[in-house]
Amino acid sequence: MQKIHVLRINHRPFRDKRITTHVALTARAFGASSILIDQKDEELENTVKKVNKNFGGSFIIETGIEAKKYVSNYRGTVVHLTMYGESLNKIVPELKMSFQENDMLVVVGASKVPPAFFEKSHYNVSVTNQPISEVSALAIFLDRLFDGSELEESFSGRLRIVPTQRGKKVDWIPDREECTALLKEEGSNERILTHVEKVSELALMIGKLCNADLGIIEAGSLLHDIGRTKTNGIRHAVEGAEILRKKNVSQIIVNIVERHTGAGITKDEAMELGLPDRDLMPLTLEEKIVAQADNLVSGNETITLDQTVENYRKKGLFKAAQRIIDLQNELNSRCGIDIDAIIKNLENLRKG
């Protein structure tokens, strides 16, 4: 897919920092891949990078760009937003056709734009011929170009806004550092910390090949055994889920922790085991990946599916063993992978 890059020219750090920040955030939220700014501004870079860390995405910011040289060397379509340009309504079909074949650079000025940018641009485009904020102009332009599809883009950040009719709801998906802190707060020993790191390593490798949400997988795999700080028995998963609920961790992660035992526990089995009277089977792709990664890590060593199944059968857990086989087959088929081959590759990487 082609990419949109935004070039901010004539940025004055002492005067334009707030409005340029808004230009950058608008570019990020409305589908652009990066913003390039002509004046060096490390504070602005840090602000945008912090947004990326908290709310996700791979949006790139670079400051200190030689704007004229960049435009001259750009291999793609250059669009300059100006109130003096051609009407966006008239030109947008042509722009869409161009964007199907070429990356696009959108030039947004902070003050009076030198004539060279008018001359070097393939299109000088006016959202309206009336005075308007460059933030509004950029948002409208990108929305027309993408036909609103950019608003459906998913950002896999540690903070995720949950749409609600009233009030505010934010899901917290802890990052790796926060997960480690949570584990240590609950008194996790070295055995637990080493095990969850190994599970996380394998789960992330599987997740990448399955195009799963890696932020969710990382948090879920690192926290899946937090309940072992309370008990090493069958209740450790539900105990872990309860710990995370009290800490206001996202329900998405709570579900991974609660449903990770084996390949899941049915409602009838849960009742027999004295667990909560509900189904504890993994449902989402991320839940299934973490559960299976845990099945394939014994202590701090990865093992094959055959070894895992043999261990379960020795304990007389034949139904659970079959569910683990079925889960691995499902993931292999769904993602077009061979998890046992992934384990072999992982072992080879560890050996150097």
Secondary structure by P-SEA (a helix, b strand, c coil): cbbbbbbbccccccccaaaaaaaaaaaaaacccbbbbccccaaaaaaaaaaaaacccbbbbbcccaaaaaaaacccbbbbbbcccccccccaaaaaaaaacbbbbbbbbccccccccccccccccccccccccaaaaaaaaaaaaaccccccccccccbbbbbbccbbbbbbbccaaaaaaaaaaacccaaaaaaaaaaaaaaaaaaaaacccaaaaaaaaaacccccccccccaaaaaaaaaaaaacccaaaaaaaaccccccccaaaaaaacccccccccccaaaaaaaaaaaaccccccccaaaaaaaaaaacaaaaaaaaaaaaaaaaaaacccaaaaaaaaaaaaac
